[in-house]
Amino acid sequence: MTKLDANGLTPDYPRTVWTVGDGKTVGVVAQEGGCGKASASVLEQNASTVKIELLETTPLTKQMCTMDIRFPPLTVQLSEPLAERTVVLTSRQDQK
């Protein structure tokens, strides 16, 4: 059972986390919509926690986009297996 701190997410954001193989690969479900593209990155990892940021990047220029919401599975790599550490999830949006 993965320990999860999802207080940095909005109430409707997915809260699914898993490990793959030796535990150094952590999977998460992100959220993206329209012209947005989701990505995940490890912000910090220490003996007790692994902080993962879920980022949705949207285009700077205005364009026609669908109004769908997608939930892509993403993975990040850790330097050590997750083991008993708590996963702390945060999310933000950015434009490029």
C-alpha angles and dihedrals in degrees: 000000000000116000109230134194107190098163089118092064130084113253094256096049117111117260103198121135131166141161128235129211113326093008096257091104114070121192125206136176112236131190128234135161142189109343092350123118122204126218136169132214138176109246096181141351128190139151094290108026145032114204114206123186120207110205129192112199118199128188119267092220120074113248141156110277134176117250096229125125118219131192108207120188111234134181135211129194123235127202090229132022115279093237110155097343120124118246111224113199126199130170137200141165127235137175128229 
